Amino acid sequence: MKSRTPLLPAAALLLAASLVPACTGGAFTAVYPPRPPATPGEPIADPAPAKVILHTTITGKAMEGALDEALPRTGDGSFQMIGGERKYSYKRGAPTVRFGDGKVTIALHADANLDMPVSSLDVGLDFKISAEPVITAAYVAKLQSVSVKVTSDDRLVKVADKVGDVLAKLQAVLQTKLEEFSYDLQPMIVPAYERVARPIDLPVGDAHGCARLKLVGVEAGPTVLADGIEKDIALVVAPSVTLPCGAEEALAPLPPLRNVAALPSGPFTVTVPIAASYDELAKAMTATFTDGKFFFSKDYPELYMEKPEVYASKDQLVLKLHIAGPIKKSGIETTLDGDLYMSGHPTVVDNELRIPDLEPTIETTSFLLGLKAALDGSGIRDQARAALRLDIGERLKSAKDKLSTDLSFGEGKGCLKAQTHKIEVTGVHVHGSYLRVYVDATASADVFLPCP
């Protein structure tokens, strides 16, 4: 501190001089033990696995469309009848799908032509198929326990059936096709997986962070049949946010699907640990500064704080702030140019990171008491507390917006609709080289085929 006038009381000057060890360029520096050496290593988020639930709906119309593409529309074959081998051909109509009793029921009509000894015979055939829909570990929907029944109201075809077993042949053909039927669900799952696995940029002031949802596994709950196929699919993820961003990781392949007995339904909550290095946290605090400075005092409008530094001391955070600028009051004209040190325990109140017990260190308190005639130390403390509040909820708003979206896939055949309902900061912990903050994100997600 440099005094431009002799108006500061001599006792205060002596006290201030006794509390600062040296004078360099006319500026006193507050006494404080040196900053502890930095602990090596990157911030560690150490997330616990959580489940992102995708409620998947495949409508009856989508199922009918898939079957219509998979089953042959026409076919032919031969059968034995008195007089030798005879030919038959058929042309089917569109399938109709119904659901009930834990099975899919498919109704299908086909018009067949039989080569009879005298003339050809046109007959109508009705197929009734029941099967159980399942999803394999390779994300393929299939039909198991397939049962096919073929009937005809035509009296003559019953005669042909006894001789040439036409109905049995047609039944075997259709049953084979249905057992071979498959519907690849990866076009539905992969876009959702790639979206949650892709890092989300989180700019916070001058700091830069990344949110990641590392995929651990995929689970599928029981199938519900209700005018369609509904199934909860859980992406088991290990979510984390790091400031700064860690090394880029290659996207892991989609793991095999595991069918499980039950999954929690409805909105889900994912706990995301945010690991921030103290250097990045200091950068984030500059969001409240203008051009690197914070003019915090109404009484001394030219007085400002700058260059915030943050580090840990046991279970407390230590904030180092450079304070500078002129003080002009009651005939006193003084220039401050030194460092203030404050320490306290971080806590979270309503999504805001605060240090409510932030107090000047013993050395800084004594330094400010030495300047009591010119500056109120408790005022600096209160204003520093207000300045160093960090609204984490506001910072995470961009992440909430990015996670709430609609995403089409499969050439517009389906879509993913996700909505983040709430983001809440639930805890903060001090570590040697970084600060870890826990955030709970509550959301819901639906996959539709086709897109409504």
C-alpha positions in Angstrom: 0.0 0.0 0.0 1.3 3.4 -0.9 0.2 6.5 1.1 -0.1 9.7 -0.9 -0.9 11.9 2.1 0.1 12.0 5.8 -3.5 12.0 6.9 -3.7 8.2 7.7 -3.2 8.0 11.5 0.3 7.1 12.5 -0.9 4.3 14.7 -2.7 2.6 11.8 0.4 3.0 9.6 2.6 1.4 12.3 0.1 -1.5 12.7 -0.1 -2.0 8.9 3.7 -1.9 8.6 4.0 -4.5 11.4 1.7 -6.8 9.5 3.3 -6.7 6.1 6.9 -7.8 5.8 8.2 -5.8 2.9 7.5 -2.9 0.6 8.1 -3.3 -3.1 7.5 -0.4 -5.5 5.4 1.3 -2.8 2.9 -1.6 -2.5 2.5 -3.7 0.6 1.6 -7.4 0.3 -0.5 -9.3 2.8 1.2 -12.0 4.8 0.1 -15.6 4.2 1.8 -19.0 4.1 2.7 -20.0 0.5 0.3 -21.9 -1.6 0.8 -25.7 -1.2 2.3 -27.5 -4.1 -0.2 -28.8 -6.7 -1.2 -32.4 -6.5 -0.5 -34.1 -9.8 -3.3 -35.7 -11.8 -6.4 -34.8 -13.6 -9.8 -34.2 -11.9 -11.5 -37.5 -11.2 -15.3 -37.7 -11.5 -15.6 -41.4 -10.5 -19.2 -41.7 -11.5 -21.6 -44.5 -10.4 -23.6 -46.3 -13.1 -27.1 -45.0 -13.7 -29.9 -46.0 -16.1 -31.3 -43.8 -18.9 -34.7 -45.4 -19.7 -36.0 -45.3 -23.2 -39.7 -46.3 -23.5 -39.9 -47.9 -26.9 -43.2 -48.2 -28.8 -43.6 -50.2 -32.0 -47.2 -49.7 -33.2 -49.3 -52.5 -34.8 -49.1 -50.6 -38.1 -45.3 -50.6 -38.0 -45.4 -54.4 -37.3 -47.8 -54.9 -40.2 -45.5 -53.0 -42.5 -42.4 -55.0 -41.4 -44.3 -58.3 -41.9 -45.6 -57.1 -45.3 -42.0 -56.4 -46.4 -40.6 -59.7 -45.0 -43.2 -62.2 -46.2 -43.3 -63.2 -49.9 -46.3 -61.8 -51.8 -46.5 -64.6 -54.3 -45.3 -68.2 -54.4 -45.7 -71.5 -56.2 -45.0 -75.2 -55.7 -46.2 -78.7 -56.6 -48.3 -81.4 -55.0 -49.1 -85.0 -55.8 -52.5 -86.0 -57.1 -54.0 -88.9 -59.0 -52.5 -88.7 -62.4 -49.2 -87.2 -61.3 -47.6 -84.0 -60.0 -49.6 -80.9 -60.1 -48.7 -77.2 -59.7 -50.1 -74.5 -57.4 -49.5 -70.8 -57.0 -50.7 -68.2 -54.6 -50.9 -64.4 -54.0 -51.3 -63.1 -50.5 -53.0 -60.0 -49.2 -51.8 -57.5 -46.5 -51.3 -58.9 -43.0 -53.4 -57.8 -40.1 -51.8 -57.8 -36.6 -53.6 -58.0 -33.3 -52.2 -58.3 -29.8 -53.4 -60.3 -26.7 -52.5 -63.1 -24.3 -48.8 -62.2 -24.5 -48.7 -63.0 -28.2 -49.0 -61.4 -31.6 -51.8 -62.8 -33.8 -51.4 -62.3 -37.5 -54.3 -62.8 -39.9 -53.5 -63.3 -43.6 -55.6 -64.2 -46.7 -54.2 -65.7 -49.9 -55.8 -66.5 -53.2 -54.4 -69.8 -54.6 -54.7 -71.5 -57.9 -54.5 -75.3 -58.1 -53.8 -77.2 -61.3 -56.4 -79.9 -61.2 -56.8 -82.8 -63.7 -59.7 -81.3 -65.6 -59.2 -77.6 -65.0 -57.6 -75.1 -62.6 -59.2 -74.3 -59.3 -59.2 -70.9 -57.6 -59.5 -71.1 -53.8 -59.3 -68.7 -50.9 -57.0 -69.6 -48.0 -57.0 -68.0 -44.6 -53.9 -68.1 -42.4 -54.0 -67.5 -38.6 -50.6 -67.2 -37.0 -49.7 -66.7 -33.3 -46.2 -66.0 -32.0 -44.4 -64.5 -29.1 -42.3 -61.3 -29.9 -38.8 -61.3 -28.4 -35.6 -59.2 -28.8 -32.3 -60.9 -29.1 -28.9 -59.9 -27.7 -28.1 -58.5 -31.1 -31.1 -56.1 -31.0 -33.2 -58.0 -33.4 -36.9 -58.5 -32.9 -38.0 -62.0 -33.8 -41.1 -64.2 -33.4 -40.7 -67.4 -31.4 -43.1 -70.3 -30.7 -44.7 -69.7 -34.1 -48.0 -71.5 -34.7 -49.6 -71.4 -38.2 -53.1 -72.7 -39.1 -54.4 -72.7 -42.6 -58.1 -73.1 -43.4 -60.4 -72.8 -46.4 -64.1 -72.7 -46.8 -63.8 -74.3 -50.3 -65.1 -77.9 -50.2 -63.0 -79.0 -53.2 -59.8 -77.9 -51.6 -60.4 -80.3 -48.8 -60.3 -83.1 -51.3 -57.1 -81.8 -52.7 -55.7 -81.5 -49.2 -56.3 -85.2 -48.6 -54.6 -86.1 -51.8 -51.8 -83.7 -52.2 -51.4 -82.1 -48.7 -51.6 -78.6 -50.3 -52.5 -76.8 -47.1 -49.7 -78.5 -45.2 -47.2 -77.4 -47.8 -48.4 -73.8 -47.6 -48.4 -73.9 -43.9 -44.8 -75.1 -43.8 -43.7 -72.4 -46.2 -45.3 -69.6 -44.2 -44.1 -70.9 -40.9 -40.5 -71.1 -42.1 -40.7 -67.5 -43.4 -42.2 -66.3 -40.0 -39.5 -68.1 -38.0 -36.9 -66.4 -40.3 -38.5 -63.0 -39.8 -36.4 -60.5 -38.0 -36.6 -56.7 -37.5 -33.3 -54.9 -36.7 -33.8 -52.5 -33.8 -30.3 -51.1 -34.0 -31.4 -48.1 -36.2 -33.6 -47.2 -33.2 -31.1 -47.7 -30.5 -27.8 -46.6 -32.1 -28.9 -42.9 -32.6 -29.9 -42.7 -28.9 -26.7 -44.3 -27.9 -24.5 -42.1 -30.0 -26.4 -39.0 -28.7 -25.8 -39.9 -25.0 -22.3 -41.0 -25.6 -21.2 -37.9 -27.5 -19.5 -35.3 -25.1 -21.5 -32.2 -24.5 -19.5 -28.9 -24.3 -20.1 -26.9 -21.2 -18.6 -23.4 -21.3 -18.5 -21.8 -17.9 -17.0 -18.3 -18.0 -13.4 -18.6 -19.3 -13.4 -22.3 -18.3 -14.4 -25.2 -20.6 -15.8 -28.5 -19.5 -17.3 -31.6 -21.1 -20.2 -33.8 -20.1 -19.9 -37.5 -21.0 -22.3 -40.5 -20.6 -20.0 -43.5 -21.0 -22.1 -46.5 -22.0 -21.7 -49.5 -19.6 -24.5 -51.8 -20.8 -28.0 -52.0 -22.3 -30.9 -53.8 -20.7 -34.4 -54.6 -21.9 -37.5 -55.1 -19.6 -40.5 -57.3 -20.2 -42.6 -56.8 -23.4 -46.0 -55.2 -23.0 -48.6 -55.8 -25.8 -51.1 -53.0 -26.0 -52.2 -52.3 -29.6 -48.4 -52.5 -30.3 -45.2 -53.7 -28.7 -44.0 -51.6 -25.8 -40.7 -52.2 -24.1 -38.4 -50.2 -21.7 -34.8 -50.2 -22.7 -32.2 -48.9 -20.3 -28.9 -47.5 -21.4 -26.6 -48.1 -18.4 -24.2 -45.1 -18.3 -21.5 -43.7 -16.2 -22.1 -40.0 -16.5 -19.5 -37.3 -15.6 -18.4 -33.7 -16.2 -14.8 -32.6 -16.1 -13.3 -29.2 -16.2 -11.2 -29.1 -18.2 -12.2 -31.7 -20.7 -10.3 -34.9 -20.4 -8.7 -36.8 -23.3 -11.0 -37.7 -26.2 -12.2 -41.3 -26.0 -13.2 -43.5 -28.9 -16.8 -44.4 -29.1 -17.2 -47.9 -27.8 -19.3 -50.4 -29.8 -22.8 -51.0 -28.7 -22.7 -53.8 -26.1 -25.0 -56.8 -26.3 -28.6 -56.4 -25.1 -29.4 -58.1 -21.7 -33.1 -59.1 -21.1 -33.9 -58.5 -17.5 -37.0 -59.2 -15.3 -37.8 -55.6 -14.6 -36.8 -52.0 -15.2 -38.0 -48.8 -13.4 -40.6 -47.0 -15.5 -41.3 -43.4 -15.9 -38.9 -40.5 -15.6 -35.4 -41.4 -14.5 -32.8 -39.6 -12.4 -29.1 -39.7 -13.2 -26.4 -38.5 -10.7 -23.6 -36.7 -12.6 -20.4 -35.9 -10.7 -18.6 -32.7 -11.9 -14.9 -32.7 -11.3 -13.4 -29.2 -11.7 -9.7 -28.4 -11.3 -9.1 -25.3 -9.1 -7.5 -23.5 -12.1 -10.7 -24.1 -14.1 -12.9 -23.1 -11.2 -11.0 -19.8 -10.9 -11.6 -19.3 -14.6 -15.3 -20.0 -14.1 -15.5 -17.4 -11.4 -14.3 -14.7 -13.8 -17.9 -15.0 -15.3 -18.8 -12.4 -12.6 -15.9 -10.1 -13.6 -15.9 -7.5 -16.3 -12.7 -7.3 -18.4 -11.0 -9.3 -15.6 -12.0 -6.9 -12.8 -14.8 -6.8 -10.3 -15.6 -3.3 -9.0 -17.3 -4.4 -5.8 -17.5 -1.2 -3.6 -20.1 1.5 -3.8 -18.1 3.6 -1.3 -14.9 3.2 -3.3 -16.0 2.8 -7.0 -12.4 2.6 -8.3 -11.5 -0.2 -6.0 -11.6 -3.7 -7.6 -10.6 -7.3 -7.2 -9.0 -9.4 -9.9 -6.9 -12.5 -10.6 -8.9 -15.0 -8.5 -7.0 -18.1 -7.5 -8.5 -21.1 -5.8 -6.8 -24.0 -4.0 -7.5 -26.4 -1.2 -6.4 -26.3 2.4 -7.6 -29.5 4.2 -11.4 -29.4 3.8 -11.6 -25.7 3.0 -11.2 -23.7 -0.1 -8.8 -20.8 -0.1 -9.5 -17.9 -2.4 -6.7 -15.5 -3.3 -7.8 -12.2 -4.8 -5.7 -9.3 -5.9 -7.2 -6.0 -4.6 -6.1 -2.7 -6.2 -7.3 0.8 -6.8 -7.4 4.2 -5.1 -9.3 5.0 -1.9 -10.4 8.5 -1.5 -12.5 9.4 1.6 -12.5 11.9 4.4 -9.3 13.5 3.2 -7.5 10.2 3.0 -6.0 9.3 -0.4 -4.5 5.9 -0.5 -3.8 3.3 -3.2 -4.2 -0.4 -2.4 -2.2 -3.0 -4.3 -2.0 -6.3 -2.6 -3.4 -9.8 -2.1 -6.3 -10.8 0.0 -6.8 -14.4 1.3 -10.1 -15.9 2.4 -11.1 -19.4 3.3 -14.3 -21.3 3.9 -16.3 -24.5 3.3 -18.1 -24.7 0.0 -21.8 -25.7 0.0 -24.7 -25.8 -2.4 -27.9 -23.8 -1.8 -30.7 -24.0 -4.4 -28.3 -24.9 -7.3 -25.8 -22.2 -6.3 -22.3 -22.8 -5.1 -21.6 -20.6 -2.1 -19.0 -20.3 0.6 -21.2 -18.9 3.4 -18.5 -19.1 6.1 -16.0 -17.3 3.8 -13.8 -15.2 6.1 -10.5 -13.5 5.7 -7.5 -15.4 7.0 -5.9 -14.3 10.2 -3.2 -12.5 8.3 -5.7 -10.8 5.9 -7.9 -9.8 8.8 -5.1 -8.2 10.6 -4.1 -6.4 7.4 -7.6 -5.0 6.9 -7.8 -4.0 10.6 -4.6 -2.0 10.0 -6.5 -0.1 7.3 -9.7 0.3 9.4 -9.5 4.0 9.2 -9.8 3.9 5.4 -11.5 0.6 4.6 -14.1 -1.7 6.2 -12.7 -5.3 6.1 -16.1 -6.9 6.8 -17.5 -5.0 3.8 -14.9 -6.6 1.6 -15.7 -10.0 3.0 -19.4 -9.6 2.4 -18.9 -8.3 -1.1 -16.4 -11.1 -1.9 -19.0 -13.7 -0.7 -21.5 -12.2 -3.1 -19.1 -12.0 -6.0 -17.9 -15.5 -5.7 -21.3 -17.2 -5.8 -21.5 -19.5 -8.8 -24.9 -20.3 -10.1 -24.3 -23.8 -11.3 -28.0 -24.3 -12.3 -27.8 -21.5 -14.8 -24.5 -22.8 -16.1 -26.1 -26.2 -16.7 -29.1 -24.8 -18.6 -27.3 -25.3 -21.9 -26.8 -29.0 -21.1 -30.5 -29.2 -20.2 -31.5 -27.7 -23.5 -29.2 -30.0 -25.4 -30.6 -33.1 -23.7 -34.2 -32.1 -24.4 -34.6 -32.7 -28.1 -36.3 -34.6 -30.9 -34.2 -36.9 -33.1 -35.4 -38.7 -36.2 -33.8 -41.8 -37.5 -34.2 -44.6 -40.0 -35.0 -42.2 -42.9 -37.8 -40.6 -40.8 -39.4 -44.0 -39.9 -38.9 -43.4 -36.2 -37.9 -40.8 -33.7 -36.4 -40.2 -30.2 -38.1 -37.6 -28.0 -36.2 -36.7 -24.8 -37.0 -34.1 -22.2 -34.9 -33.0 -19.2 -37.3 -32.0 -16.4 -35.0 -30.8 -13.6 -31.3 -30.4 -12.9 -30.4 -30.1 -9.2 -27.0 -29.7 -7.5 -26.9 -32.0 -4.5 -23.4 -31.9 -3.0 -19.9 -30.5 -3.1 -16.7 -32.0 -1.8 -13.1 -30.6 -1.6 -10.2 -32.7 -2.9 -6.5 -32.0 -3.0 -6.3 -30.8 -6.6 -10.0 -30.5 -7.7 -13.5 -29.8 -6.5 -16.2 -32.5 -7.0 -19.9 -31.4 -7.4 -22.8 -33.8 -7.7 -25.7 -33.0 -9.9 -29.0 -34.9 -10.2 -30.7 -34.7 -13.7 -34.2 -36.0 -14.0 -35.5 -36.7 -17.5 -37.7 -38.9 -19.6 -37.2 -40.4 -23.1 -39.4 -42.2 -25.6 -38.6 -44.0 -28.9 -41.5 -44.3 -31.4 -41.8 -46.4 -34.6 -43.2 -44.8 -36.6 -42.8 -41.3 -35.3 -46.2 -39.8 -34.2 
